[in-house]
Amino acid sequence: MPVITDIEKAANRHLATITPSVSTAYEGVKFNPPDNSMYQRVQYSVQAPEDPTFGTGYHRELIQMQVFVVDVLGKGTAAGLARAELIRDKFKKGTALTEGSIRIHVLSTPQISGSIIASDRLVIPVLVNLTAEVTT
């Protein structure tokens, strides 16, 4: 059962429902960034799973979805921060997603991690902690 892939698929699908939409660079997929407009880049950090019981067949996957809002320099941070807040609201605490038999929960408010300048772009990270309940 491709658990981590299913979790990422559900999170990516949920992210794609945000309006207005922007181009999105997904992990491992070729992407050509737009020259003069905002886009977002998604990556995942998989952490050690939790085993809250001694029995077999159940564990929790802990994955951080990192969405980087990438905007053009020279026009301030307002548009980038507004997009970051849309993402945080879409993945607000209490959000539950399902993929197959896997339940995925957002148990804490996503963190908007300020802004940085990378190369010729403004980047605002949004960190979403996902907890998935897996029964095999």
ROBAZA-323713 format. One record per residue (C-alpha): residue number from 1; residue in one letter; z negated, x negated, y. Coordinates in steps of 0.25 Angstrom, whole numbers. Example, Ala and Ser with C-alpha at 12.3 -4.5 7.8 and 13.67 -1.06 7.14 Angstrom:
BEGIN
+-----+--------+-------+-------+-------+
! num ! residu !    zz !    xx !    yy !
+-----+--------+-------+-------+-------+
!   1 !      A !   -31 !   -49 !   -18 !
!   2 !      S !   -29 !   -55 !    -4 !
+-----+--------+-------+-------+-------+
END
This chain:
BEGIN
+-----+--------+-------+-------+-------+
! num ! residu !    zz !    xx !    yy !
+-----+--------+-------+-------+-------+
!   1 !      M !     0 !     0 !     0 !
!   2 !      P !     4 !    -7 !    13 !
!   3 !      V !    -8 !    -3 !    21 !
!   4 !      I !    -7 !   -12 !    33 !
!   5 !      T !     8 !    -9 !    35 !
!   6 !      D !     4 !     6 !    34 !
!   7 !      I !    -7 !     4 !    45 !
!   8 !      E !     3 !    -3 !    54 !
!   9 !      K !    14 !     8 !    52 !
!  10 !      A !     4 !    19 !    56 !
!  11 !      A !     0 !    11 !    68 !
!  12 !      N !    14 !     8 !    72 !
!  13 !      R !    18 !    22 !    71 !
!  14 !      H !     7 !    27 !    79 !
!  15 !      L !    10 !    17 !    90 !
!  16 !      A !    24 !    21 !    90 !
!  17 !      T !    20 !    35 !    94 !
!  18 !      I !    15 !    31 !   108 !
!  19 !      T !    23 !    36 !   120 !
!  20 !      P !    29 !    31 !   128 !
!  21 !      S !    35 !    21 !   117 !
!  22 !      V !    38 !     7 !   119 !
!  23 !      S !    45 !    -3 !   110 !
!  24 !      T !    35 !    -9 !    99 !
!  25 !      A !    36 !   -22 !    92 !
!  26 !      Y !    30 !   -20 !    78 !
!  27 !      E !    25 !   -32 !    69 !
!  28 !      G !    36 !   -39 !    62 !
!  29 !      V !    47 !   -31 !    68 !
!  30 !      K !    58 !   -37 !    77 !
!  31 !      F !    56 !   -33 !    91 !
!  32 !      N !    63 !   -36 !   104 !
!  33 !      P !    54 !   -34 !   116 !
!  34 !      P !    60 !   -26 !   127 !
!  35 !      D !    62 !   -34 !   140 !
!  36 !      N !    56 !   -26 !   151 !
!  37 !      S !    47 !   -15 !   144 !
!  38 !      M !    34 !   -14 !   137 !
!  39 !      Y !    33 !   -14 !   122 !
!  40 !      Q !    22 !   -16 !   111 !
!  41 !      R !    20 !   -25 !   100 !
!  42 !      V !    12 !   -21 !    88 !
!  43 !      Q !     4 !   -31 !    78 !
!  44 !      Y !    -7 !   -29 !    68 !
!  45 !      S !   -19 !   -37 !    64 !
!  46 !      V !   -24 !   -34 !    51 !
!  47 !      Q !   -39 !   -37 !    49 !
!  48 !      A !   -47 !   -38 !    36 !
!  49 !      P !   -49 !   -24 !    29 !
!  50 !      E !   -62 !   -17 !    28 !
!  51 !      D !   -68 !   -13 !    15 !
!  52 !      P !   -79 !    -4 !    18 !
!  53 !      T !   -82 !     0 !     4 !
!  54 !      F !   -84 !    -7 !    -9 !
!  55 !      G !   -74 !     2 !   -16 !
!  56 !      T !   -59 !    -2 !   -18 !
!  57 !      G !   -47 !     6 !   -12 !
!  58 !      Y !   -52 !     7 !     2 !
!  59 !      H !   -52 !    -2 !    14 !
!  60 !      R !   -49 !    -2 !    29 !
!  61 !      E !   -38 !   -10 !    35 !
!  62 !      L !   -41 !   -15 !    49 !
!  63 !      I !   -29 !   -18 !    58 !
!  64 !      Q !   -27 !   -20 !    72 !
!  65 !      M !   -15 !   -15 !    78 !
!  66 !      Q !   -11 !   -24 !    91 !
!  67 !      V !    -1 !   -17 !   100 !
!  68 !      F !     4 !   -26 !   111 !
!  69 !      V !     9 !   -19 !   123 !
!  70 !      V !    19 !   -29 !   129 !
!  71 !      D !    24 !   -26 !   143 !
!  72 !      V !    33 !   -33 !   154 !
!  73 !      L !    25 !   -42 !   164 !
!  74 !      G !    25 !   -40 !   178 !
!  75 !      K !    21 !   -25 !   179 !
!  76 !      G !     6 !   -25 !   176 !
!  77 !      T !    -1 !   -20 !   164 !
!  78 !      A !    -2 !    -5 !   167 !
!  79 !      A !    10 !    -1 !   158 !
!  80 !      G !     5 !   -10 !   147 !
!  81 !      L !    -9 !    -5 !   147 !
!  82 !      A !    -4 !     9 !   148 !
!  83 !      R !     3 !     7 !   135 !
!  84 !      A !    -9 !     0 !   129 !
!  85 !      E !   -17 !    12 !   132 !
!  86 !      L !    -7 !    21 !   125 !
!  87 !      I !    -8 !    13 !   113 !
!  88 !      R !   -23 !    13 !   113 !
!  89 !      D !   -23 !    28 !   115 !
!  90 !      K !   -13 !    30 !   103 !
!  91 !      F !   -23 !    22 !    94 !
!  92 !      K !   -36 !    27 !   100 !
!  93 !      K !   -49 !    27 !    92 !
!  94 !      G !   -48 !    37 !    82 !
!  95 !      T !   -33 !    37 !    79 !
!  96 !      A !   -30 !    38 !    64 !
!  97 !      L !   -17 !    35 !    58 !
!  98 !      T !   -12 !    37 !    43 !
!  99 !      E !    -2 !    30 !    35 !
! 100 !      G !    -1 !    34 !    21 !
! 101 !      S !   -15 !    34 !    16 !
! 102 !      I !   -20 !    25 !    26 !
! 103 !      R !   -29 !    30 !    38 !
! 104 !      I !   -29 !    21 !    50 !
! 105 !      H !   -39 !    23 !    61 !
! 106 !      V !   -41 !    17 !    75 !
! 107 !      L !   -56 !    16 !    76 !
! 108 !      S !   -57 !     9 !    90 !
! 109 !      T !   -50 !    10 !   103 !
! 110 !      P !   -39 !     1 !   103 !
! 111 !      Q !   -40 !   -11 !   113 !
! 112 !      I !   -31 !   -14 !   124 !
! 113 !      S !   -33 !   -29 !   125 !
! 114 !      G !   -28 !   -32 !   140 !
! 115 !      S !   -15 !   -38 !   143 !
! 116 !      I !    -9 !   -52 !   142 !
! 117 !      I !     4 !   -59 !   146 !
! 118 !      A !    12 !   -64 !   135 !
! 119 !      S !    25 !   -71 !   138 !
! 120 !      D !    32 !   -62 !   148 !
! 121 !      R !    24 !   -49 !   144 !
! 122 !      L !    11 !   -42 !   146 !
! 123 !      V !     4 !   -39 !   133 !
! 124 !      I !    -7 !   -29 !   131 !
! 125 !      P !   -13 !   -28 !   117 !
! 126 !      V !   -18 !   -15 !   111 !
! 127 !      L !   -27 !   -17 !    99 !
! 128 !      V !   -29 !    -6 !    89 !
! 129 !      N !   -38 !    -7 !    77 !
! 130 !      L !   -34 !     1 !    65 !
! 131 !      T !   -43 !     4 !    53 !
! 132 !      A !   -35 !     9 !    41 !
! 133 !      E !   -42 !    16 !    29 !
! 134 !      V !   -35 !    11 !    16 !
! 135 !      T !   -37 !    17 !     3 !
! 136 !      T !   -30 !    11 !    -9 !
+-----+--------+-------+-------+-------+
END
